Amino acid sequence: MPANPPLEPVRPRPRAALAYVAAWTLVLCVYAGLYATMGASAAESLRAAVATTLPNAVLGLVSLRLARRWPWPTDRERKGRLAVSLIPVLFGLAVASTAAWLGLVYLDRALFPPRDPRPLPFAIVLWELLINDLIHTALAAIGYAGYNARALAEERGRAARAEVLRARAELQLLRSQLHPHFVLNVLHAMLGLVRRDPARAEAALERLGELLRFGQWVHQTGSDWVPLSREWDFVKSYLDLERIRFGDRLRVTLDADDEALGVLVPPFALQPLVENAIVHAVAPRAGGGAVELSARRVNGSLRLAVRDDGPGAGADAIADSPRMGLRLLRERLAALYDGRARLAFERPDGGGLRVVLEVPDDAAGEGA
């Protein structure tokens, strides 16, 4: 998976807000008690406690949310850089809290003149600054701990969902490729080739075996990622079998950059797009049709495109289609790429339909 995917913003949780308010209320009570033990009246103790806690309580919300602004990285070098960057930010929040405290103290003195009007000792100001710095550091640590825990929970949820969708994709693939009509049509075509062209019949059997071996490998390894080169070979085997069925009615063009073939993709990501083109643009037409496949690696993304010269279809019609392949593919992409993948249906000027799949080229996983 891509490292550190951005998390979606969440609404403030009422329990967390109540806990935050309750914690600072407790701190306020502690400060009020301390001031009371130093001889201050109840009113003076309460005002002094408010001046001490209120700035930190307000600016503490900023410290808690630093993790959302700068998520904690995974590699050690970036962790060190982030930690160094956070030091001046936290110190600045401590300075702001201390300045606000001083402002409230002198405002209180203006409204309620003290018996001793001497200015605050500088040592007390420095002590308050030190305490505030520790408070904001602790709040930032709590914020990062909560954010990382939530990120881990979401990552586990995505992994579990991706595993379920991978299993469903395998089942859907087997249902598609081993559908009785598909198998019977392929075998019927092979029977005609056995006497007429034994070498081609043997090659067709090898292609069918490659389809089954790929599905079995994915099932046994449980891998969510394969190099595009393996998916590309799998699709070529699928197309070879379809060409036996359709003959010259199916015209195929394949074009892939060498560097694109090394990018990791989910298994069975390309085949449903090709199958969709054959089902809607080739099979129903007496003259068949053309299917073009391309793979390009551009600006940090892998761009896969499948174009046909059929009647075309709008995105709404495709979304309403009863076929499960594309719907399942959308769900898998959302689970594996966390919203960073794009599946688009376009109507080219020359007619037909072009399906474009764009995914990041930095996916992490175990290829084959």
N, C-alpha and C positions, 0 to 999 in steps of 0.2 A: 504494500500500500504506500501511497505517497506519504512522506514524513510530515507530521504536524499539519494535518488538514485543518483549515479554520472551522471552528465550531459555530453553529448557528446561535445567534443571540437568544437568550432565554428571558422570560418574564421573571421579575423578582418573586421569590418564593415567600409567602406570608410567614411561614415558620422561621425562615432565616432572618427576615426583617425583625420579627418579634424577639428572636434570640439576640440580635445585635443591639436592639434598644434595651433589652433586659440587662445585658452585660454592662453597657455604659451607665445604666441606672445604678447598678451595683457599685461601679467604680465611683460614681458621684457620691453615693452614700458613704463609701469608705473615706473619700477626701473630706466630706463634711464632718465625719467623726474625728478625723485627724486635726482639722482646724479647730474643732470644739475643744479637744484636749489641750490645744495650745492657748486657750483662754479666750477665743473669739465667741461672740454671741451666736445664737442659733441663726439669726438672719445673716450675720456676717459670714458664718461658716457655709451657709447654703449658697450665698452669692460667690464666694471664693471657689467653692467646689464647681459651680456652673462655669465660671471663667476658666477653670483648669481642664474640665472635661469636654465642654462643648466644641472648641476648635478641633480637638483630636477626633471627636465623634463624627463631625462633618467631613473633615479632610481624610479621615480613615476610610471613608467609602471609596476615595480615589485609590488608596493603597490596596484595598481589597480587589479592585478591578484592574490593577496593573497586569495581571495574568491574561486578561482578555485582550489588552492592547499589545502585549509582548508575550506570546506563549513561550513556555519553557522548551528549548530545543532538545534534540536527542543526542547530538554529538558533543563531545567534551569541549572542543575548541569554542563552539558557539555558546555553550553554557558559560564559559569564562568571560566571554565578551559581554554577554547579557548581564552577568553579575556585576561587572565593572560599570556598565551603563546604569544599573539600578541605584548604585550608591549615591550619585549626585541627585537623582530624582527623590529618593527617600529623605536625603538630608534637606532638600528644598522643601519638602512637605513638613519636616520637623521645624524648619525655620519659620514657615508660614504659620504653623500652629502656635509656635512660641510668640510670634508677633501678634497674632490674634489674641492670645492670652494676655499679653502686655496691654493691648488696646482695651480689653474688657476690664482689666485691673484699674487702669487709669480712668476709664469711664465710671467705674464704681466709685473711685475716689472723688471724682467731680460731682457725682450725684449724692454721695454720702461721705462728706469730708471726714477723714480719720483723725483720731486724737494725735497720732504721730505722723506728720505729713512728709517725712523723709522719703527719698526715692528708694526703690528696691535695690538691695545690694547686687552687684554684678555677679557674684557667685551664685545667687539664687536663680538668676536668669540663665546662666550656663547649666546649672543643674536641671532646670526645666527643659532646656534644649536637649540635653542628653536623654532625659526620660522620654521626651517626645520622639526622638530619633529611634529609641528602642521600641516604642509603641508602634510606629509606622513600619519598622522592619518586621515586627511580629505579625502585624496585620497583612503585610505583603506575603509573608510566608504562609499564613493561613489561606490567603487568596490563591496562591499557586498550588497549595495542597488540594484545595477543593476543586480547582480547575483541572488539575491533572487526574484527580480521581474521576471526575465526570468524563474527561476525555478517554480514560481507560475503559470506563463503563460503556461509552458509546462505541469505542473501537471493538470491544468484545461483542456488543450487540450487532454491529455491522458484520463482524466475522461470522457470528452464528447465522445471521440472515443470509450472508453470502453462501454459507455451507448448504443451507436449505435450498437456496435457488440453484446452486450447482447441481445438487441431486435432482432437482426438478428438471434442470436443463438436460441432464443425461437421459432421464426418462423420456422427455419430450423428443430428444434426438433419436433414441431407439425406436420410439413410436413412429417417428417420421421416416427414418431410414429403413426400418424393418417392417414398415406397413405392408400388408399382404399385396396390395396392388403394385407397390414399388418393387418388391422382391419378385413377384410373378412376372412383371413386365421385363425386368432385367434378365431373369432366367429364360424367359421366352426368347428374348433377343440373343442370349448366349447359345441357345439350342440351334438357332439359325446360323450362328457363327461356327459351331463346332465342326460342321462338315465343310462349310464354305471357306472359313478363315480360322483354323484351329489356333494359330498364334495369337490372334486378336481375342479369341474366347479365353485363352489362358491369361492374357493380360487383364481382361475384365474380371476374372476370378481373383487375381491379385489385388485389383483396386477394391473389390468388395471386402477382401481380407484386411486391407489397410484401414478401411472405415471401421471395421469391427475392432481392430487392434488399438486404434486411437481411442475409441470410446472406452475400451477395457483399461487402457493405461490411465486415462483420466480418473476412472472409477477407482482403480487400485491405489493410485498415488494420492488422490484427494486434492490435487493441485488446482489452485485458482488462477494460475498464470502459466502460459506457454509462450515460447518465442513465436512471433508471427510466422516464421518460416514453417513451423509445424502445422499451424492452422491453415496456412496457404497450401501446403501439400495435401492436407486433408480435404480442402475444398476442391483442389484439382482432381483428386480421386473421385470425389462426388460428381464432378462435372464429366469426368470420363465415363462414368456409368450412365449419366443422363444422356450423353451423346450416343451411347449405344441404343438407347430407347428412341431418341428423337432423330438420330442421324443428322442429315444436313439441315434439318429444321432448327437446330440449335447451333448458333454461331457465337463463339466465345473469344474474347480478347483479354489477356492477362498482362498487367504491367505493374511491376513492383520495384522500388528502389532497393538496392542491396542493404543500405543502412536501415531502412524501414523493417526489413525482415528480422532484424535482431531485437526489435522492441517487444517487451512482454505484453501479452493481451490475455483476456479470459478465453479459455477454450470454448469453442462453438459460438464465437462472437460474430464471425463472418458468414458462416454457412447459412443461418436463417435468412440473411439478406439475399443471398444467391438463390436460395430455394424460393423465396417470395417472388423474385423476378421470373424464375422459370414457370412457377404456377400461374402467374397472372399475365405474363407477357409472351410466353412461348407456347405452353401447352394448349391454350384455347384457340390458337390461330393455326389455320391450315398451312400457312407459309412459315410458321415458326417465328423466330425472332432472334435478336442479337443481345448478348449480355456482356458488358464491359466491366472488368474489375481493375482497380488501381490502388496502390498503396504508396503514400508519400510521407516523409518525415520533415516537418516544416515548423520552425520556430517553437521548439519544445513540445510539439504535438505530433501524434500519428494520425494521418488522415486516410481513412479507408472509404472508397466510393464504389457503389454498384449501380450501374446504369443499364436500363433496358430501353428498347424502342417500341414498347407496347402502348396501350391506350392511356396509360398513366392513371393516377388516382390522387385525390387530395389527402392531406394529413388527417382530416376528420374521418374519411372513409377507411383509412388504414387503421386508425385508432379503434374504430367500431368493428373491425374485422374479427370474426370468430376464431381465426387462427391464433394459436398460443405463442408461436415462435418469437414474433417481434415484441409482444407484450412481456414475455419472460425475459427477453434480452434487455428491455428497458429497466426492469426491476434489478437484474444482475448488475447492470452498469451503475445504477444509483447506489447499490449496496457496496460495490467494490471501489468506486471512484468518489463517493461522497459528493456527488453533484458536479464533479469536474469533467464528466464526459458529456458529449452532445450527439444526439441522434436526430438527423433532420431529413425531411422528405421534400425534394425540390422538383419543380416542373421545368425541365430545360426548354430552351427556345425551339430546339429541333423536335420536340415531342418526347413521349415516353416518361419515365420516372427515374430520378437519381436519388439514391439513399446514401447519405454521408454520415459516417461515424468518425468522430474525433475524440481521441483520448489522450491524456498526458503520456509522454514517453519516459516518465521517470518512475513508473510503477515498480514496486519492490516485491519480489517473490522468488520462488524457485522455479526456474524454467527447466525444460527437459534437455 
